[in-house]
Amino acid sequence: MIRVAVRHAFAEAWSIARSGPGLTAVAVGLIAVALYIPGIVLLLTQNVARLASSAEEPASIVATLLPSADARSVAQAIAAAPEVAQVRIVGPAAARRRFERTFPDLKEALATLEGMEFPTSLEVVLRPQSAEKGSAVAAAVARRPGVDQVQEEAPFEVRFRDFLKIVRRTAFALGALLCAAAVLSVASAVRLALDQHRDEIEIMRLMGATETKIRTPFWLHGALEGAVGGAFALLLLAGTYVAAGRVLAASPHPVLSLFWVRFFSAGTAALFPLSGAVAGFIGAALSVGKARL
């Protein structure tokens, strides 16, 4: 019985889609565009975000040590300062893994360099109340025996993370506006379908069909429209990613390649058709809810 009801709901949803192919295509296209724009920004920022520190507390100061230095002793001496909250030791192997993860295109070239070894470095995290003393602490670290060079990282790290947040919020705001337009488009398509199927609705009501059974095909129609639009957006994103990868493979670029290292994970990719389905369902629910069936 349930199987028959589900089959009937899908058949009716398909019939509704065919009754207004023009509006259906517009709704699907709007949802695809609405999800593609924030999706491409999310893809780019996801890759660029790898340049930021993965640690919850980013380093305020990075000190590169001489090959002869005892990293543990130097780290303990720096950690004794009252302004310092933590000192992380990054050995040659860990530094190499970070470089290969950030610049995967250079991994093969790096492997051909025999005897190439990354220096050991120390990541110094300052206490929040001592952030303004970063320059003084950096100068003190630079004077310690075994330290080759020192670089302050906090200002760049903070600005970089803030920039990524602003870009993402702007993209999501634009995507929300486009999704609102897509919801209205779905609502228009469903409203037209309601008018075209008015006689069928009356017959179903006379035969004892419940209001839920009458409305379900329209809800399903909107959700499927949105899911198809989300799937199209995902396909466009995948096509853009593949095309960019081929262009960069033919003409490598050290900066542009940072934006196209990896695609979305399976979980993130699944959010696009799911988000489209939710937007389509909302549009259908708004239209059906206002209509007098």
C-alpha positions as MATLAB code, in Angstrom:
seq = 'MIRVAVRHAFAEAWSIARSGPGLTAVAVGLIAVALYIPGIVLLLTQNVARLASSAEEPASIVATLLPSADARSVAQAIAAAPEVAQVRIVGPAAARRRFERTFPDLKEALATLEGMEFPTSLEVVLRPQSAEKGSAVAAAVARRPGVDQVQEEAPFEVRFRDFLKIVRRTAFALGALLCAAAVLSVASAVRLALDQHRDEIEIMRLMGATETKIRTPFWLHGALEGAVGGAFALLLLAGTYVAAGRVLAASPHPVLSLFWVRFFSAGTAALFPLSGAVAGFIGAALSVGKARL';
ca = [
       0.000    0.000    0.000;
       2.801    2.392    0.942;
       4.696    1.478   -2.216;
       1.669    2.268   -4.353;
       1.195    5.617   -2.593;
       4.845    6.554   -3.126;
       4.696    5.520   -6.778;
       1.539    7.578   -7.248;
       3.146   10.634   -5.591;
       6.195   10.472   -7.888;
       4.002    9.928  -10.953;
       1.904   12.954  -10.054;
       5.032   15.041   -9.381;
       6.361   14.132  -12.836;
       3.010   15.037  -14.374;
       3.133   18.415  -12.627;
       6.664   19.057  -13.936;
       5.589   18.255  -17.508;
       2.582   20.561  -17.277;
       4.845   23.634  -16.973;
       8.248   22.763  -18.459;
       9.250   26.385  -18.969;
       8.759   27.449  -15.363;
      10.278   24.189  -14.159;
      13.428   24.827  -16.207;
      13.656   28.405  -14.912;
      13.282   27.263  -11.304;
      15.937   24.563  -11.723;
      18.283   27.052  -13.392;
      17.838   29.670  -10.672;
      18.536   27.150   -7.930;
      21.636   25.946   -9.801;
      22.973   29.508  -10.106;
      22.030   30.324   -6.506;
      24.110   27.397   -5.244;
      26.935   27.666   -7.793;
      28.015   31.200   -6.839;
      28.594   30.574   -3.101;
      29.859   27.109   -4.023;
      32.696   28.414   -6.201;
      33.703   30.907   -3.509;
      33.604   28.153   -0.880;
      35.749   25.927   -3.101;
      38.367   28.642   -3.620;
      38.510   29.709    0.024;
      38.626   26.083    1.140;
      41.828   25.616   -0.824;
      43.379   28.956    0.114;
      42.543   28.369    3.785;
      45.202   25.643    3.788;
      47.761   28.456    3.913;
      46.502   29.450    7.331;
      47.690   27.615   10.372;
      45.661   24.512   11.163;
      46.228   25.019   14.876;
      43.404   26.410   16.948;
      45.867   28.925   18.418;
      47.974   30.280   15.529;
      51.601   31.098   16.149;
      52.455   34.716   16.929;
      56.161   34.223   16.232;
      58.022   31.652   14.140;
      61.708   31.134   14.874;
      63.899   29.166   12.465;
      66.757   27.357   14.184;
      70.310   26.685   13.070;
      71.110   23.011   12.240;
      73.372   22.781   15.298;
      70.769   24.120   17.759;
      69.097   21.951   20.403;
      65.424   22.588   19.595;
      64.101   21.304   22.919;
      66.457   23.460   25.006;
      65.717   26.593   22.997;
      61.972   25.902   23.189;
      62.107   25.492   26.972;
      64.055   28.739   27.358;
      61.512   30.667   25.228;
      58.549   29.064   27.023;
      59.890   30.341   30.345;
      59.011   33.920   29.367;
      55.822   35.134   31.107;
      54.360   36.414   27.795;
      54.582   32.973   26.145;
      51.662   30.543   26.396;
      53.059   27.691   24.288;
      56.000   26.758   22.084;
      55.533   24.123   19.363;
      58.516   22.375   17.782;
      58.156   21.721   14.038;
      60.815   19.265   12.897;
      62.146   18.840    9.348;
      59.746   15.971    8.524;
      56.676   17.876    9.746;
      57.775   21.011    7.876;
      58.196   18.988    4.698;
      54.706   17.478    5.043;
      53.216   20.942    5.513;
      54.995   22.222    2.409;
      53.833   19.286    0.284;
      50.259   19.679    1.555;
      50.256   23.401    0.776;
      52.066   23.128   -2.567;
      51.206   19.677   -3.958;
      52.325   20.662   -7.460;
      55.903   21.007   -6.175;
      55.992   17.649   -4.411;
      57.596   15.794   -7.334;
      60.124   18.560   -7.936;
      61.037   18.552   -4.251;
      61.612   14.791   -4.339;
      64.272   15.216   -7.032;
      66.360   17.525   -4.821;
      68.737   15.196   -3.007;
      69.837   16.247    0.448;
      67.100   18.907    0.674;
      66.087   19.197    4.319;
      63.777   21.714    5.937;
      65.077   23.500    9.028;
      63.571   22.976   12.447;
      61.372   25.839   13.572;
      59.600   26.914   16.741;
      56.053   28.275   16.744;
      55.597   30.651   19.661;
      52.037   31.338   20.876;
      51.682   34.416   23.071;
      49.160   34.859   25.847;
      46.123   36.966   24.812;
      46.995   39.753   27.242;
      50.559   39.880   25.863;
      49.698   40.147   22.157;
      50.851   43.776   21.979;
      54.315   42.718   23.194;
      54.892   40.539   20.126;
      57.675   42.698   18.695;
      59.571   42.775   21.999;
      59.260   39.010   22.445;
      60.361   38.444   18.837;
      63.440   40.568   19.406;
      64.271   38.621   22.568;
      63.858   35.304   20.733;
      66.112   36.488   17.892;
      68.940   37.141   20.370;
      68.918   33.598   21.719;
      71.769   31.247   20.725;
      70.780   28.781   18.000;
      68.096   30.992   16.439;
      68.726   31.749   12.786;
      65.814   34.105   11.994;
      62.513   35.231   13.488;
      59.261   36.252   11.849;
      56.117   37.684   13.411;
      53.047   35.810   12.142;
      50.120   37.093   14.227;
      49.178   40.212   12.209;
      49.128   38.345    8.895;
      47.374   35.306   10.334;
      44.603   37.381   11.886;
      44.055   39.504    8.774;
      44.100   36.443    6.526;
      41.498   34.590    8.571;
      39.309   37.704    8.821;
      39.536   38.172    5.045;
      38.404   34.602    4.392;
      35.462   35.061    6.777;
      34.356   38.252    5.019;
      34.568   36.668    1.569;
      32.576   33.631    2.675;
      29.895   35.698    4.410;
      29.516   37.896    1.325;
      29.168   34.847   -0.923;
      26.618   33.237    1.387;
      24.616   36.474    1.579;
      24.505   36.675   -2.216;
      23.591   32.999   -2.396;
      20.778   33.569    0.102;
      19.329   36.345   -2.082;
      19.516   34.134   -5.162;
      17.955   31.240   -3.239;
      15.084   33.526   -2.257;
      14.535   34.294   -5.941;
      14.693   30.561   -6.707;
      12.131   29.811   -3.978;
       9.756   32.356   -5.515;
      10.310   30.779   -8.932;
       9.432   27.334   -7.579;
       6.383   28.823   -5.896;
       5.256   30.310   -9.226;
       5.738   26.995  -11.005;
       3.743   25.142   -8.346;
       0.989   27.781   -8.394;
       0.612   27.345  -12.158;
       0.527   23.575  -11.710;
      -2.203   23.971   -9.098;
      -4.360   25.916  -11.544;
      -3.772   23.358  -14.302;
      -4.641   20.408  -12.038;
      -7.652   22.004  -10.361;
     -10.088   19.500  -11.879;
      -7.984   16.527  -10.816;
      -7.782   17.902   -7.280;
     -11.572   18.193   -7.086;
     -11.980   14.612   -8.323;
      -9.475   13.335   -5.751;
     -11.302   15.193   -2.986;
     -14.652   13.697   -4.068;
     -13.050   10.259   -3.957;
     -12.080   10.804   -0.335;
      -8.393   11.740   -0.730;
      -6.919   13.479    2.305;
      -5.419   16.962    2.061;
      -1.952   15.518    2.705;
      -2.330   13.092   -0.198;
      -3.457   15.938   -2.472;
      -0.615   18.251   -1.483;
       2.206   15.670   -1.362;
       2.840   15.555   -5.162;
       3.256   19.340   -5.219;
       5.646   19.260   -2.277;
       7.567   16.454   -3.952;
       7.612   18.354   -7.236;
       9.203   21.399   -5.573;
      11.753   19.309   -3.661;
      12.762   17.401   -6.800;
      13.114   20.658   -8.739;
      15.437   21.951   -6.056;
      17.424   18.706   -5.853;
      17.957   18.703   -9.623;
      19.059   22.353   -9.451;
      21.502   21.518   -6.652;
      22.850   18.569   -8.645;
      23.368   20.841  -11.660;
      25.234   23.316   -9.457;
      27.486   20.497   -8.226;
      28.133   19.359  -11.803;
      29.023   22.924  -12.816;
      31.408   23.189   -9.886;
      33.023   19.859  -10.771;
      33.329   20.940  -14.409;
      34.927   24.230  -13.374;
      37.361   22.392  -11.112;
      38.349   19.896  -13.816;
      38.728   22.633  -16.444;
      40.898   24.733  -14.129;
      43.029   21.687  -13.333;
      43.621   20.976  -17.022;
      44.536   24.598  -17.763;
      46.995   24.681  -14.863;
      48.439   21.314  -15.888;
      49.198   22.740  -19.325;
      50.392   26.109  -17.986;
      51.430   25.749  -14.309;
      51.093   28.834  -12.132;
      52.518   28.920   -8.577;
      49.733   31.153   -7.229;
      46.628   30.084   -9.163;
      47.371   26.418   -8.458;
      46.738   27.094   -4.753;
      43.044   27.636   -5.514;
      42.487   24.279   -7.234;
      44.227   21.663   -5.095;
      41.254   19.536   -4.107;
      37.499   19.337   -4.635;
      34.792   19.096   -2.010;
      34.537   16.048    0.211;
      31.602   13.692   -0.365;
      29.771   15.126    2.643;
      30.142   18.723    1.463;
      29.155   17.809   -2.108;
      25.965   16.146   -0.851;
      24.887   19.450    0.701;
      24.232   21.005   -2.722;
      21.344   18.765   -3.878;
      20.106   18.635   -0.273;
      20.081   22.448   -0.002;
      18.341   22.674   -3.371;
      15.696   20.189   -2.251;
      15.034   22.219    0.909;
      14.718   25.456   -1.099;
      12.364   23.773   -3.577;
      10.235   22.298   -0.814;
       9.935   25.700    0.864;
       8.795   27.257   -2.405;
       6.212   24.530   -2.941;
       5.014   24.719    0.661;
       4.558   28.492    0.389;
       2.558   28.165   -2.797;
       0.403   25.247   -1.688;
      -0.138   26.777    1.719;
      -1.537   29.999    0.254;
      -3.653   28.291   -2.377;
      -7.212   27.215   -1.682;
      -7.257   23.641   -2.910;
];
